[in-house]
Amino acid sequence: MSRQVSKDTAAELAVRRLLHSAGLRYRVEYRVPGMARRRIDVAFPGVKVAVLIDGCFWHGCPVHATHPRANAEWWRQKLERNMARDIETTEHLRAQGWEVLRFWEHEAPQDVADEVRRVVTQRKNGVGNG
């Protein structure tokens, strides 16, 4: 597991490239306020928008998740803890006024970037951040 890429994945890089070319500036691997060892993949702290791009295996994608047969019970518990942590992080951020956008790694980068740009623009214009 130590060799698994946890940041700067191909999906993250593709989305970040599109956001940057659209003129948006953001923070990468931004610490979740008030939660140790939790990071936001792409953060817009000024307007409190958190973008998380989840890997299908590690976060239990309903379409692409797989379940290892070797040591199956250990993996089941591990992946369930990951999903519970995702929910906890999302709830924590929302309680602090953040808009949380979660995407799967298999989603089209352009679609993700378009949605992020739409939400960031809304928040900058004062829509939806009350």
C-alpha positions in Angstrom: 0.0 0.0 0.0 2.9 2.4 0.6 3.5 2.5 -3.1 -0.1 3.7 -3.9 -0.3 7.2 -5.2 -2.3 9.3 -2.8 -1.9 12.7 -4.3 -1.2 14.1 -7.7 -3.1 11.3 -9.4 -3.7 11.4 -13.1 -7.4 12.4 -12.4 -6.4 15.2 -10.1 -3.7 16.6 -12.4 -6.1 16.6 -15.4 -8.7 18.6 -13.4 -6.1 21.0 -11.9 -4.7 21.7 -15.4 -8.2 22.6 -16.7 -9.0 24.7 -13.6 -5.7 26.6 -14.0 -6.2 27.2 -17.7 -9.6 28.6 -16.9 -7.9 31.2 -14.7 -8.9 29.7 -11.3 -6.2 29.6 -8.6 -6.4 27.1 -5.8 -4.5 25.3 -3.1 -3.4 21.7 -3.4 -3.4 19.2 -0.5 -5.0 21.8 1.8 -5.4 20.8 5.4 -8.9 20.2 6.5 -9.4 22.8 9.3 -9.8 21.1 12.7 -9.0 17.6 11.5 -5.6 16.0 11.7 -4.3 14.0 8.8 -7.0 15.0 6.4 -6.5 16.9 3.2 -8.5 18.5 0.5 -7.3 17.7 -3.0 -8.1 21.1 -4.5 -9.2 23.9 -2.2 -10.5 27.4 -2.8 -10.2 28.7 0.8 -11.4 32.2 0.1 -14.8 31.0 -1.0 -14.7 27.7 1.0 -15.0 25.2 -1.8 -13.4 21.8 -1.3 -12.9 19.5 -4.3 -12.2 15.8 -3.5 -11.4 13.4 -6.3 -11.9 9.9 -4.9 -10.2 6.7 -6.3 -12.7 4.1 -7.2 -11.0 1.3 -5.3 -10.1 3.1 -2.1 -13.4 5.0 -1.7 -15.9 2.3 -2.8 -17.2 3.5 -6.1 -20.6 1.9 -6.7 -19.6 1.3 -10.4 -16.0 0.3 -10.3 -15.2 -0.9 -6.8 -13.5 -4.3 -6.5 -13.3 -6.5 -3.5 -10.0 -8.4 -3.0 -10.4 -12.1 -2.2 -7.1 -12.5 -0.3 -7.6 -11.3 3.3 -11.1 -10.2 2.3 -12.3 -9.3 5.8 -9.4 -7.0 6.5 -9.9 -5.3 3.2 -13.6 -4.9 3.7 -13.0 -3.2 7.1 -10.3 -1.0 5.6 -12.5 0.2 2.8 -15.5 0.7 5.1 -13.3 2.9 7.4 -12.2 4.9 4.3 -15.9 5.5 3.3 -16.8 6.4 6.9 -13.9 8.9 7.0 -15.1 10.5 3.8 -18.6 11.0 5.2 -17.1 12.4 8.5 -14.8 14.8 6.5 -17.6 16.0 4.3 -19.9 16.7 7.3 -17.1 18.5 9.2 -16.4 20.8 6.2 -20.1 21.5 5.6 -20.5 22.4 9.3 -17.8 25.0 8.8 -19.5 26.5 5.8 -17.6 24.8 3.0 -19.2 23.6 -0.2 -17.9 20.0 -0.7 -17.6 18.6 -4.2 -16.8 15.0 -4.5 -16.0 13.3 -7.8 -14.9 9.8 -8.8 -11.6 9.4 -10.6 -13.4 7.9 -13.6 -15.4 11.1 -14.2 -14.5 13.2 -17.2 -12.0 15.9 -16.1 -13.7 18.5 -18.2 -17.1 17.8 -16.6 -15.5 18.0 -13.1 -13.7 21.2 -14.0 -16.9 22.7 -15.4 -18.8 21.9 -12.2 -16.0 23.3 -10.0 -15.8 26.5 -12.0 -19.6 26.9 -11.8 -19.7 26.5 -8.0 -16.6 28.7 -7.3 -18.1 31.4 -9.5 -21.4 31.2 -7.6 -19.6 31.4 -4.3 -17.5 34.4 -5.4 -20.7 36.2 -6.5 -22.2 35.5 -3.1 -24.7 32.8 -4.2 -25.1 29.8 -2.0 -22.7 30.6 0.7 -25.1 31.6 3.4 
